């Protein structure tokens, strides 16, 4: 019996990730979707049309936008290729920032945009994007577009995490890592981390840890698929 792929992302993103993994693996595997975080949109009070560019660091930030139909759309600086693709589908001219906060900051600085820019982010942020861009001389403001609410895992999912049956557990953020650690995953389960920062959040010598080559969902799916090829 192959390992169960336990996906704890918010449901929409989890379902897309499951499809990507199935496609790469090439055959059916047991998959359980059990989000540990729920994304809740916030009312954006800023006048979005006043900005020359929007900085979007997650799909949730893009989904929070209710753009006036008649207003010209600014350029979107998106954290990665998937968010950029969604922004283009929504009618924006989008620039792929490279996959993580460091690459996004470098991309925006290199573009030398004329501000003001607005960073739409969650209630918890990482990467100091606004501060770093401001230090580089750019006019950047920020606005909370969504918040994340913790979700408790059900008994069956906890039993899977703590039990002897093999599990592959992709972890997409430090927040998710900290949420999952409280359930004490069995030491034989394989952790796939999206970045070194996420890997460092997991205690050393507790589980086999694999770090994706790039901090993107497709690179995570490739890392997951590689584990199933080893079976």
SULSULQUI-V139003 format. One record per run of one state. SS is the DSSP state (helix for helix, strand for strand, loop for the rest). FROM is the first residue (numbers start at 1). LEN is the number of residues. If there is no record, write none. Layout:
SS | FROM | LEN
SS | FROM | LEN
//
This chain:
loop | 1 | 3
strand | 4 | 4
loop | 8 | 3
helix | 11 | 15
loop | 26 | 5
strand | 31 | 3
loop | 34 | 3
strand | 37 | 5
loop | 42 | 6
helix | 48 | 3
loop | 51 | 2
strand | 53 | 4
loop | 57 | 2
helix | 59 | 5
loop | 64 | 11
strand | 75 | 4
loop | 79 | 2
helix | 81 | 9
loop | 90 | 4
strand | 94 | 3
loop | 97 | 4
helix | 101 | 11
loop | 112 | 5
strand | 117 | 6
loop | 123 | 6
helix | 129 | 7
loop | 136 | 4
strand | 140 | 11
loop | 151 | 4
helix | 155 | 8
loop | 163 | 4
strand | 167 | 5
loop | 172 | 2
helix | 174 | 8
loop | 182 | 8
strand | 190 | 4
loop | 194 | 2
helix | 196 | 6
loop | 202 | 6
strand | 208 | 4
loop | 212 | 5
helix | 217 | 13
loop | 230 | 2
//
